[in-house]
Amino acid sequence: MRRLWQFVQTVLGIIFRHPITGTTIIPILPDGKIALVRRQDTGEWGLPGGIVNWGEDIATAAKRELAEETGLELVKVRRLVGVYSAPDRDPRIHSICILIEAEVQGNMQIEDSLEIGEVRAFLPADLPEGKLAHDHTQQLQDYLNGVTTLA
């Protein structure tokens, strides 16, 4: 299944030759913890998020992706943290990612078990060390440093 998806992505890239727009969310729970997801395909931790669907705006995509991957509800977008567009930021496709910080609430529960294997909340000091999925290490570092990034 993974090989088929990679093939489809390659074909779409050849046909369209344009980056795909997506969003990533830094979900802040009421207790200050940050919710992360563990990807099924790589086993890596990362921020929830995904591709913006046709006819959908960034805020709607962020709410949908957050709910699908974590079961959490987006209450309020706090700020735009950055826009990440390096062609190699995602090994699957050239994508442009809009990163937002958001207040969230609810109970963590995976809705999309094909994509996500686990969801867990971490205190900022206890975030998983090592390589996170895609460029999420850089995204989290920018957030924690309080900078707004265009990369």
WOVEN-V737312 format. One record per pair of residues at least 4 apart in sequence whose C-alpha atoms are under 8 Angstrom apart, sorted by the first residue. I is the first residue (numbers start at 1). J is the second residue. If there is no record, write none. Layout:
BEGIN
i	j
I	J
I	J
END
This chain:
BEGIN
i	j
1	5
2	6
2	41
3	7
4	8
5	9
6	10
6	92
7	11
8	12
9	13
9	92
9	93
10	14
10	93
11	15
12	16
12	17
13	17
13	18
13	93
18	94
19	93
19	94
19	95
19	96
20	51
20	93
20	94
20	95
20	96
21	51
21	52
21	95
21	96
21	97
21	98
22	49
22	50
22	51
22	52
22	58
22	95
22	96
22	97
22	98
23	49
23	50
23	51
23	52
23	58
23	61
23	62
23	97
23	98
23	99
23	100
24	47
24	48
24	49
24	50
24	62
24	97
24	98
24	99
24	100
25	47
25	48
25	49
25	62
25	66
25	99
25	100
25	101
25	102
26	34
26	35
26	47
26	48
26	99
26	100
26	101
26	102
26	140
27	34
27	35
27	36
27	74
27	101
27	102
27	103
27	104
28	32
28	33
28	34
28	35
28	101
28	102
28	103
28	104
29	33
29	34
29	35
29	103
29	104
29	105
30	103
30	104
30	105
32	123
33	121
33	122
33	123
33	124
34	121
34	122
34	123
34	124
35	47
35	70
35	119
35	120
35	121
35	122
36	45
36	46
36	47
36	48
36	119
36	120
36	121
36	122
37	45
37	46
37	47
37	48
37	69
37	70
37	116
37	117
37	118
37	119
37	120
38	43
38	44
38	45
38	46
38	116
38	117
38	118
38	119
39	43
39	44
39	45
39	46
39	115
39	116
39	117
39	118
39	133
40	114
40	115
40	116
40	117
41	115
42	133
43	117
44	131
44	132
44	133
45	128
45	132
45	133
46	132
46	133
46	134
46	136
47	136
48	65
48	66
48	69
48	70
49	62
49	65
49	66
49	69
50	61
50	62
50	65
51	61
52	56
52	57
52	58
52	61
53	61
56	60
56	61
57	61
58	62
58	98
59	63
60	64
61	65
62	66
62	74
63	67
63	73
63	74
64	68
65	69
66	70
66	71
66	72
66	73
66	74
67	71
67	72
67	73
67	74
67	111
68	110
68	111
68	112
69	109
69	110
69	111
69	112
69	115
69	116
69	119
70	108
70	109
70	110
70	111
70	119
71	106
71	107
71	108
71	109
71	110
71	111
72	104
72	105
72	106
72	107
72	108
72	109
73	104
73	105
73	106
74	102
74	103
74	104
74	105
75	102
75	103
75	104
75	105
76	102
76	103
76	104
77	100
77	101
77	102
77	103
78	100
78	101
78	102
78	103
79	100
79	101
79	102
80	98
80	99
80	100
80	101
80	148
81	98
81	99
81	100
81	101
81	142
81	143
81	147
81	148
81	149
82	98
82	99
82	100
82	139
82	148
82	149
82	150
82	151
83	96
83	97
83	98
83	99
83	149
83	150
83	151
84	89
84	96
84	97
84	98
84	99
84	149
84	150
84	151
85	89
85	94
85	95
85	96
85	97
85	150
85	151
86	94
86	95
86	96
86	151
87	93
87	94
87	95
88	93
88	94
89	94
89	95
89	134
89	135
90	94
90	95
90	134
90	135
91	134
99	139
101	143
108	119
108	120
109	119
110	116
110	117
110	118
110	119
112	116
113	117
122	126
122	127
123	127
128	132
131	137
132	136
132	137
133	137
135	139
136	140
137	141
138	142
139	143
140	144
141	145
142	146
142	147
142	148
142	149
143	147
143	148
END
